[in-house]
Amino acid sequence: MANVDVSQEGSTTVITINGRFDFNILQEFRDAYSDKDAGSGKFVINLAGTEYIDSSALGMLLNMKNHLGSEDRAIEIINCQPNLMKIFTIAHFDRKFKFV
């Protein structure tokens, strides 16, 4: 079972995905960032507890980036497991997002 946890650390919103990052958490993930003020703070996606991603997860990340107008806003992806990083690299997400 997957879930999305959201926490605030100063002006940074941390979105933690536990379990599977797939279509089943679409609304939860969208809710985690859509109600935030579009002009302030940065976002961190914590994948430490993420065991699986699929193409819908990639789409959700792109939609987030588009929604936030993140050319001038930081979105960082942290604690990415090597098997997930391989998918991000193949999809060229390593050029679209900052991985820490």
C-alpha angles and dihedrals in degrees: 000000000000129000140178121225121193125198134170121226105181107297092344122097112207116202112192119196115202121189120352120008098208144116092295091074097043097116094040091051093046091049090053092068109014096078093051122105105266094221106050141069135355133270129230121195108204112203098174091117096036114115101173141020131185137188092279089060089054089051092049091054092050091048089051091051091049093045093051095043086230100185084103098026128077120239112178128187113208138185094020113175116233093247090054092044088058090059092047091050094049089051090047092240087136084075095047101045137036112246117201 
